[in-house]
């Protein structure tokens, strides 16, 4: 399980501007691939400084980190999720979106973990589990439309979002939340979905109307539906379909709810290889 720590070398040069270019050039392959998924119009990936960098540096330097990540992966294998071999990159970057990114690059799938965006150990393990679930789904032998896209060309989430219906993204997100619950049994629901207890309660109260809005978007491919539901960093105007903005956390919660019956019926490992439309 290759683990590439880019937090520590960045911390060493972050206060020396004349060394920034050398750092970005040295790790251009990894940093630019991640930048393409998050901020494709930016010339360079924005990296954390000061307090957030210090917190990420502490976590990156934890000697038990590799062992804990390996333990999560072994648990997934036991569950039948079976993620592919991949490289995990640790960064400290304040880019918008999730604190993790699964990149099914041909030949060398990647997981990027933004350590400055991850508040505690449980959140780190949850982010790792979500990313590995996506790779298992998108690189595996199942019928996901992601599989040929991941194998044939360099991964570009913006292109894929235009080609793949929202149903596939939601299905994968739902399985990922069941994976989180399997590797972190007893996790509080609000904590799992990154919400306060009051926000979690409001989400439950809106579930019926949000389900109807999601159902209308599930068959659609395109940046509109994808940004509305799958991009938590998107501004409220982008997260609207003409009604109130989709609440942050709604997609994860609804995806989890929509996949619960299937996971309970056939198991997580089998669900990974099923069609989202089955």
N, C-alpha and C positions, 0 to 999 in steps of 0.2 A: 504494500500500500504506500506508494511514493507520496511523501508530504513535503511540499515546497513552501518554506517560510519566507515570504517577501516582506513581512513586517519588520523583522530584525535588521536586515540591511537597509531598509528605508529609514528606520529610526536613526541609524548611524550617520546618514547623510542629510536628514530632513532639515537641519539647521544650517546647512552649508549649501546655499543656492547654486554655487558653481559646480557642485557634484550632482545636481538633479538630472541634468541631461545624460550623464553617464549611467545613472541608475536606470532611467527609463529606456535607454538604448540597450543596456545589458539584459533587461527583462521584457523587451518589447513584444516578443511572441506571446507571452502570457498576459501582459497588461493590455495590449491592444485587442486581443481576442475578447477579454472581459469588457473593455470599453465599447467594443462594437455592439455588444448585447444591451448595454445600458445607455450610453450617451454617444451614438455613432457620429454625431455632428461635432463633437468635441475633438480638439487636436490632441489632447492628452488626458489620461485618466486623472481625476482629482484624488489626491491621497491625503489621509488624515494628518493632522498636526496636533501638537500640545497634548491636552488632556485625553482626547479620544485615542491618540497614538500611544500614550503611556499605558492606558488600560489594555489596548490590543497587544502591546509588547509583553505585558505581564502574562497574558493568556498564551501567547505564542511561545513564550519561554517555559511553560509548564512542562516538566519532563514526563508527566503522566498522560499528556494529551494524546499521543499516538496510541497508547494502550487503550484509552477509553474509546477513541474512534474505531479502533480495531474491534473492540468488544461489541459496538453497535453493529458493525458490518457482519460479525459472526452471528449475531442474533437475527439479522435479516436473512442470512443464508438458511438458518434453521426454520424461518417462517416461509421459505420457498420464494422469497423475493429475488434473490440471486443477482445483485447488481454486477455489472462488468468491472473488470480491472480498470482503475482510473487513477489519475493524479489529482491530489487535493492541494489547492493553492490557498495560502493564508495571506490576506491583504488587510490593510487598514484604509478604507476608502469611503468617503461620504456620499457616494452616488445614490440616487433615489432607487426605491424598489426594495425587494426582499434582501435580507442579509446573506442569502445564499444564491448561487447560480449553478445550474446543471448545464453543461455544455457538451453534448454528445458529438464531439469532433471525431471524424473518421480516424480510426487507429489509436487514438489516445483521448478517451473521454475525460473531461475535467469537472471538478467541483471547485467552486470558488466560495470561500467563507470570509465575509467581511467582519473581522473580529471586533472592530470598534463599534459595530452596529448590534452586537450580540450581548445582552445584559448579564447573562449568567451561564453556568455550566449546563443547566437543563436546556436552555435555549440553544446552546451550541450543539448539543446532541440532537435536538429536534431539527435544526437546520440541516445537519449532516444526513439525518434519516430521510428528510424530504428530498434532498438532492439525489441521494442514492436510489430512492424509489422512482424518481423521474428517469434516471439513467437505465434502471432495470426495465422500465416500460418502453423507452425510446430506442434502446440498443438491442433489446432482446428479440426472441423469435416470434413474438406475438403479432397480431394484426394491426397494431397501431400505425396510422399513416405517417407517424414520425420516423419509423424505422428506415424506409428508403431515403428519406430526406437527410437523416443523420449520416447515412453511409455514403452518400453520393457526392456531397458538396460541403465545403466549410460551413459550419453552423452559423446561421444568421436568424435570430429570433424574430426580427422584424419581417423578414421574407416568409418565414414559416407561418407567422401569425396571419399573413395574407392568404395562405394556401390551405390551412388546416382549420376545420370548424371548431368553434369554441367548445363543443361537447368533448373533444379529446383533451383539451387543456383542463377542463373541469373534472373529467374522470380521473386524470392523473393526479390532480390536486386532492381529490377525495381519497384516493388510495394512499397518498402521502400522509394525510392526517390519520388514517387508520394505522399506518406504520408508526407514526409518532406515539400513538396510544399503546401500541404493542411494545415499543422499546422503553417507554416511560410510563409504566402502568400507574394509574392513580393521578395522573397530571390533571390539574384543575382546568376546566374548560376555558375560562377566561384567559388563563395563562397560556394555554395551548394556542389560542387564536390571537394572542397579543392584544387583548382588550381589557378594559376595566370591567368590574362586575356590573356597573350600571350600563355600559355600552353593550355588554353581552346580553343583558336583560332586554334592552331595546331591540337588539338584533332578533332575539327569539320572538318578541312581540310583532316584528315586521316580517317574520318568516313567510307567511302565506303570500303576501304581496310581492316579496322579493323573489319567491319561487316562480311566480307568474312572469315576472320580468325576465328572469333568467331563462325560462323555457322558451320565450320568444327569440332569444339570442343564441341558444344552443346550436341550431343548425347552421348558423352563419359563420363564414370565415371573413377575416378582415381586421384591420387595426382598430376600428371602432369598437366592436364587441370585446376584443382582446384587451384594449386599454381600459374599457369600462369595468371589466371584472377581474382581470389578472394582473393589473399594474397598480399596486397599492400606493405608489408614489405619484400617481397621476393627479392633477388638480381636480377639484370638484366639478368644474365645467366639463371635463373630459369623462368623468365617471357618471355622466347623466345621459339618459336616453330620451330626454324631454320631460322626465319627472324629476323627483329629488335625486341628488347624487347617490350612487350606490355606496353604502357605508363601507369603510375600510374593514376588512375581515369578513365581509359577507360571502365572498366567493369561497374562501376556505371552509367556512361553516356550512354553507349550502352544499358544497361538493362532498363534504363528509357525510352529511345527512342523506344525500342522494345515492351514495355508494354503500351505505350501511347494510341494507338488505342483501346485496350481492356478496359482500365480504362475509357476512354472517352465514350465508348459504353455502358458498363454495370455498371460502378461505382466501386470505390475502394473496398467497402465492398463485393460486389459479386465477384470481381476478386480474392480476398483472398481465396475463396473456389473453384476456378476453377482449372482444371488441367493445368500445364504449357504447355502441348502439345495441348490443345484445340484450 
